[in-house]
Amino acid sequence: MAGFVDRVVLHVAAGNGGHGVASVHREKFKPLGGPDGGNGGRGGDVVLVVDNNVHTLLDFHHHPHQRAGNGKQGAGSHRNGAEGDDLELRVPAGTVVLSPTGEVLADLTGAGTRFVVAHGGRGGLGNAALASTRRKAPGFALLGEPGEAGDVVLELKSVADVGLVGFPSAGKSSLVAGISAARPKIADYPFTTLVPNLGVVSAGDTTFTVADVPGLIPGAASGRGLGLDFLRHVERCAVLLHVLDCATLDPGRDPISDLDALESELGQYEGTFGELLAKPRLVALNKVDVPEARELADLVRSELEGRGLRVFEISAVSHEGLRELTFALAEAVEADRAARPAAEAPRIVLHPRAVNDAGFTVEPDPEQPGGFVVRGEKPERWVWQTAFDNDEAVGYLADRLKRLGVEDQLAKLGAERGAAVTIGAVTFDFEPTAGVDEAEYAPTRRGSDVRLDGSTRTRAEERLAAKRARRAHDEDEQE
């Protein structure tokens, strides 16, 4: 069973909004009580929250499907539905949220940092909220909007000040155990650390963290071995410490060749947080408690210092040289912290809509000759919220689209009566409102709309034509 997971694909779904309700108040001696349908509740969000008590993504490895609560439906007597419960998912500091295509959506570091990964759907309005001077008693309500759903990738990149870089069995785990209270797995046979180990180190007045991460081998930058799993965890480190094994028995290996191989892999890796070779780097020549290793360390020290690297001869077993090394690491960490820009107060950035932005676009439909596709947040949401089994609700949708300018834009592009018009997941036959001005139209029976009834459309047009004639006559008399 996996004990440490640092990359998962999470399938999230926010809650759906609750439906609004069409209701009429009924009470003795009050035959015209009016609409009193309540609104539906908002769906719950899926939120990632940084928790310092969480150190792995293991829970999401076993439970990759996460869903927030749905909003409740409204009720009569102006009772609104309850909102859906938000789903808060606890993640470790250093979690990076990516889209399935690799785009970075959020970088979660500080404790309590929150990121809404899926927004809940809006609740539908009840008929009480839809009532107006023209529609005094709507016979319909709006449906709740579906919540957002999709996949995101979570990657854990350890938040540590110092990253230990070295081949397997170079002594990195022993070094962490020697300079901190951490107790990683250590053995007297060749093996590699499979999961990162963090240790807290104090040197004078400076406290910093050290990450012992999986061992590096040639080809790691291209994914060989633990490869990218290792390099991901050194991206955030302020300082890198090369731990070189001076007592290795492998033929063809020595501290210089090991360092060249490590630096080559660091240089090839393309990380999210900058080049790894741009970070300060120190060298620890380990296992000098072995006489042959001490001789080798003395031999290569001058060459390493000639490359501009600070070199320390240490023994993680006997603790020789560890004090000097920890103070040197603390100095490098403090220099990095001092060079970072001071945190600025958060600023609110407003993005006003452009003057010529209509809020929607109309384009020819490549799949249907003569058809059109309407895209935009408002029209697509309105379609989702419409109950198409209610003619009055459909008529209300048509009025909203006309006010927004969709009908006029379709006419400008040459849309003919009966043309296929797709909005969201629904395809309509383009039917201009038969010359009916919304301001002149008054609903009749609740839940119906004469404009959608072909047998009555002619009579409705005749009545509207007579109404317009009377209005024109009255205006002439006033002049």
RADAKA-V494363 format. One line per field, one symbol per residue. ss: DSSP state (A for helix, B for strand, O for the rest). A space follows every 10 residues. Layout:
# RADAKA-V494363
ss = ???
This chain:
# RADAKA-V494363
ss = OOOOOOBBBB BBBOOOOOOO OOOBOOBOOB OOOOBOOOOO OOOOOBBBBB OOOOOOOAAA AAOOBBBOOO OOOOBOOOBO OOOOOOBBBB BOOOBBBBBO OOOBBBBBOO OOOBBBBBOO OOOOOOAAAA OOOOOOOOOO OOOOOOOOBB BBBBBBOOOO OBBBBOOOOO OAAAAAAAAO OOOOOOOOOO OOOOOOBBBB BBBOOBBBBB BBOOOOOOOA AAOOOOAAAA AAAAOOOOBB BBBBBOOOOO OOOOAAAAAA AAAAAAAAOO OOOOOAAAOB BBBBBBOOOO AAAAAAAAAA AAAAAAOOOB BBBOOOOOOO OAAAAAAAAA AAAAAAAAAO OOOOOOOOOO OOOOOOOOOO BBBBOOOOOO OBBBBOAAAA AAAAOOOOOO AAAAAAAAAA AAAAOAAAAA AAOOOOOOOB BBBOOBBBBO OOOOOOOAAA OOOOOOOOOA AAOAAAAAAA AAAAAAAAAA AAAAAAAAO
